[in-house]
Amino acid sequence: MLASMMVGFMVSLFQATTQIQEQTLSYVPKLVAVFVTLMIMGPWILSQAVRFTAVLFETIPLVR
């Protein structure tokens, strides 16, 4: 979300300085930024989700 916000800010700053008021201009850079961020952070996010699920399943028998 932070990557999308930063790219959105940069695109809006660019639009304000060049006076280009196209609404669809910000969608493509935001999508690219989100997909690149997911490609970079994806393995870490997946490992955290797997670790959380394993701990959750291990603690189920301990719950009364």
C-alpha positions, -999 to 999 in steps of 0.1 A, spaced: 0 0 0 29 23 7 43 18 -27 10 26 -43 6 57 -22 41 69 -31 37 63 -68 3 80 -66 18 111 -50 46 112 -76 21 109 -105 -2 136 -90 28 159 -85 38 153 -121 2 160 -132 1 192 -112 34 205 -126 25 196 -162 -12 205 -159 -21 170 -174 -55 162 -158 -60 127 -171 -77 105 -145 -65 72 -159 -29 82 -159 -23 71 -123 -37 36 -126 -9 19 -146 20 31 -125 2 22 -93 -5 -13 -106 31 -18 -117 43 -6 -84 20 -30 -65 30 -60 -86 67 -53 -83 63 -49 -46 44 -82 -44 71 -99 -65 98 -87 -42 80 -92 -9 60 -123 -19 83 -150 -6 86 -133 27 48 -128 30 43 -164 21 68 -177 46 52 -156 74 18 -169 65 30 -205 65 48 -200 99 16 -184 113 -5 -213 101 19 -239 115 18 -222 149 -19 -220 148 -24 -257 141 1 -266 168 -18 -246 194 -53 -259 185 -49 -289 208 -39 -267 237 -71 -246 235 -98 -257 260 
